[in-house]
């Protein structure tokens, strides 16, 4: 428990990091002040931050093999309602807890720097932008964060509003635990007309409404009930005047699925349904995939490594596996740590962060900072463990 005791002694320092990052909440790739704070903290510890794809990384130790520890750093573009004395006042909010992730990884950095001479491999600390856009991990990978012999990657997420003691480490199931996410846009083109003479036009908005309804059919009738998939059209726009037939309508949405073949089939059916319904309404429809995120897959070998490392590091009763938490593969938000899991063996786990009545992404959610030592010690322990 030496690592945990040292992490607990760093609580005040990690709170300071967390509250600073929380107050200056920044979104997407625009993390200038956040990354400046992280860089300064890393340099003070004696390690060199390297800019990479909108984020930064820093290496501790040497060796042929590299283990990645990743924290996402971006906030959400929503106005904070937490009432905290260090609440952001710029219209953004760390309502997903990424500020705690940053503070935990900075705490882990402190623990690892104290052991740098003992390390037999390299540990790469990754501070990532734009997770909420499902774009930051991809950007950092494209800019070289996985260069070298990367043998493992670890990430975590804090979860509030759970009936578990603060700091409980929840190990995940193996296999796909977060779905593919595909964002799409359907543009329907018709012919404008006067609202009193609809027969002279081709109503793109009416066509779009029928496409919206029909898009639910493949999941209801072409996906097995035992599978999990979800298609959401979150935006439909068209027309500007109440007395005019719209010549254009635009639908935007997301498709989520765990199975790659089902995902590919549903993407194909989305395009076919849009095109053929448009033809039936005398319109044309164009479908494009605007962005995507792969499924997040947890590696069975790394799970065994994590169990051994964390049982020796985290206080007894504060490490639970999937069977003890009731976790199972279920539809939920996607996570762009999946871009790491697509390329190297990876493990993504969770830590309970208090009993706030509000869930992730709620503007009034409050996280318990008491979880910080658990996350820092867990990350450091996983970084040190090198028998995978």
N, C-alpha and C positions, 0 to 999 in steps of 0.2 A: 504493500500500500504506500510505498515511499513516494511514487509519482503523484498519487492522489493527495497526500499530505502537502507536498510542495505546491500542487495546483491550488489547493485550498488557501495556502499562504499568499497566492497571487490574486485572490479574489478582488481586493481593492483596486489593483492595477487593471484587471480585466473590466471591472465596472467603469473605470475612467475611460478606457477605450470604447466600450459599448456606448456610453452616454454621449461621448463626443460624436461618434459616428451617427448615433440616433438623431442628435440635434441637427446635423447638417444633411439629413437624408437626401440622397441624390438617386436618380433613376437611370435605367438603361445603360448606355455607354458613357454617359456624362457624369463621371465619378471623380472629377478633378480633386476636390477637397478630401473626399474619402480616401482615395489612393495616396494623396500626399500625406495624410495622417498615418496610414499603414506603412508607407515607405520610411517615414521618419522613425517610427517605432522599430522597424526591422534594422535600420542602420544603427540605432542606439544600441541594439542587442549585438551588433557586430557582424551582421550578414548583409549581403548586397542585393537590393531589389532590382529586378530587371523588367522593363516595360514589355508587355506582350499582348497584342490583340485587344487593347482597351483595359486590360488588367495588369497585374504584376505577379511575378513569382520570385522566390528566393530559395537557394539551395543550402542545405546544411549537411556537412559531412562529405566524404568522397567515396569512390568505389565504382564498380562497373554497373551495378544495378541501381535503379531509382524507384523510390516509393513516393507516390503523390498523395498529399493531404490537401483537400480543396475546401474553400469557403466562398460562397457567393456573397456579394457586397451591396447589391442594389436594393433600393426601396421601391415603393409603389406610388403612383401619381394620385394619391387620395389624401384628403385633408385629415390630419390626426385629431382624434377626439379622446385620447387616453387620459388627459388631465395630468400627465406627469410633469414634474418641474423642468425636465429637459426635453419636452416634446418639440418636435420640429414645427416651425412656423412658416415654412416656405411652400405649403400646399402638398408636400410629399409626406409619406409615413413609412417607417420600418414595421409595417403590420404583418410581415412574413417572418420576422425574426432574423433577417440576414445580418443585422448589426451584432447579434449575439454570436453568430457563426464567425464573424471577423474577430471578435474579442476572444473567442475560444481558440482560434488558430494562432492568434498572437500569444496567448498563454502557452499553447503547445510549443511555439517557437522558443519561448523563454526556457521551458523545460528541456527542449532538445539541444539548445545551444550549450547548456550546462553539461551535456553528455556528448558533445560533438566528437571528442577524441576517442570515445568508445564505439562509435558507429562503424559498422562494417560495410555500409552502403550509403547512398545519397538519399536524402529526404528533400523533396521539392514542395515547398509551401505555395499553394496557388490561391491567389485572391482574385476572384472572377467577377466581371461585370455582367449585366444584362441577362440574368437567369430568368427574370420575369418575362423577358421577350423570347425566351428559349433560343438565345442567339450567342450568349457570351462564351460558353464552353467551346462551341464550334469555332468562334473567332480565335480564341487562344490556341486551340489545336492547330488551326491553319497557320498560325504564326509561330509554331514550334514548341509549344509547352510540353509536347510528348517526345521531343527529340531525345535521343539516347535510349538506353535499355530500360524502359519503364516496365516494371514487372507487376505493379499493383497500384490501384487508386482507391482512396477512401473519401467519402463525403458524409455529411450528417445534416439533419434538420431538427430544429426544436419544434415541439408540438405543445400548445397550451390546451387548457380545458379537458384534461384527462384525469381520471380517478386514480392517479398513480403518484407516489411521492416525487417531489421535484428532483430532477437529476437522474431518474430511472433511464437506463440505457436499454433501448428496445431493438434487439437484433431482428433482422427481417427474414422473410422466407427467401429461398433461392429461386432462381429463374426470373422471369419477367414480373416485375412488381409495380411498374408504372407504364401506362400505355403509350403506343405511338400517338403522336399528335400531328395532324395535318390541317393547316389553315387553308381555306379555299375562298375564292371569290367567283360568283356567277354573274355575268353581265348579260342582261336581257335587252335586246334591241327590237323595238316595234315601230309604230308609226303614230305620231301625234295627231290629235283631232280635237274638235270642240266637244265638250261634254254632252251637248245636246244632239250631237251627230256621231255617236260611237261607231256606227257602221262604216264610217269613212276612215277609221284609224285601225291600229292594231295595238291593243292595250298591253303594254309591257308590264305594268304593275299587277294587273289581274293574272297575267301569265306567271309572273314571279311568285304570286301568292299560291298558285297551284303547284308550282315547283317545290315551294317550301313544304307543303303538306305531303307531297308524294315522296320527298326525300326520306321520310321515316319508314317507308314500306320495306326497303331491303333489309333493314335491321329486324323488322317485325316478321318478315317472311323468308328471308334468305340466309339468316344467321341462326345457328342452332341455339335453343334456349339455354344450353349449358355454357355458351360463350358470352363474353362481355364486350359490348361495343356501344358507342354513344355518338350520335350526330346531332349537333346543335347549330341552328342558324340564329345567330345573335343579333343580326342587323339586316334589315331590308329597307331600302330607300328607293324613292322614285316619285316623280311628279313634283310640281311646285304650286300648282293652282287647283283649287277645288272643282273648277268647271272645265278642266282640260283632261284629255286622255294622255297619259304619260307615254312618251316614246322610249324611255329607258328605265330600267329597274336594276338594282344591284343587291345581291344577297351575299352576305359574308358569314362564314361559320367555321366550325371545327369538327373534325372526325377523330375519334379516339378508339383504338382497338389494341388488344394484346397480341393477337395472332397476325403474323405478317401476311399470310395468304388472304385472310378475311379483310384485312386493311386494304390490300391491293384490289380485291374484288369490290369493296365498298367505294373506293375512289373511282373505279371504272363505272360503277352503277350511278354514282352521283353525276358524272359527266353525261352518261347516256340518258338519264331521266331528264336532265335539264335540256339537252338538245332536242329530244323527241317531244316533250311537252311544248317547247317553244314552237316547233314545227306545227303542232296541232293548233296552236293559237295564232299561227301566221306570223310568228316572230323568229328571231334567231337568238341563240344562247351560246356564250363562250365561257368555259370553265377553266380557271387557272389555280394551281396550288401556290400560295403566296409564301409559305414557309412550312417547316416540318421539324419534328423532333423524334428520334428513334425511341423504341421501348427501353426502359431501364432494366438491366439484367444483373442480378446479384450472383456472384461466383460462389459455388459451393466450397471450393478450397479456401477462399478468403474468409468465408463464414467460420470455418473450423479454426483458422488462425485467430480470428477476432474473439471467438469464445475463450480460447486459451489465454490470450493476452489480457482480455478485460476481466476475466474471473480472478486474475492475479492482481489487478490494478484498482478496480472499482469496489467500494464496500459491499459486503455480502447482502444479497437481496435486492441490489440495484441494477442487476443485469438480467434481463428477461429475454427469452427467445420467442419466436413467432407463435409457438403453440401455447405459451403462457399469456400472451397478450390478445390472442384471438385474431391476429393479423392473418389475412389471406389475400389472394389476388383479387382485387376488386377495382372497378372503375374509379378513377380519381384524377387529380391534377397530374400533368406530366412534369418532368423534371429534367433539365438539360444536362445534368450529370450523366445522362444516358449517352451523350456523345463520347464520354470517357469509356463507359462500359461497352460501347460498340467496338472499341479498339484495344483495350487492355483489361485483364481481370479486375473487377471492381466490386466494391461493397458500399451500400448506402444505408445508413441506420438512423434511428431517431432518438431524441432525448426529451423526456417530459419537462415542461417548462412552466409548471404552476397550474392553478385551478381557475384561471380567468373564465368568466362566463361567456367570453367571446372567442370565436375561432379565428384561425389564420385569415388574414386579409380584412378583418373587421376593423374599422377606423378606431374603435375604442379598446382593442385587445391590449392586454398588459401581460408581459412575460416576467417570470420570477428569475431574477439574476442569480439566485442560488444554484441554478443549473450550470453556471459557467465553469466551475472547477471540474465537474463531471465530464463536460465536453472536452476541455483542455487535456485532462488526464487520459481520456479515451483516445484522442487523436495522437497524443505523444506515444502512448503505448503501442498503437497500431503502426506508427512510423518506425518505432524501434524494432518491432517484431520482424524478423527477416528470414524465416525458415520456409517461406512459400516458394 
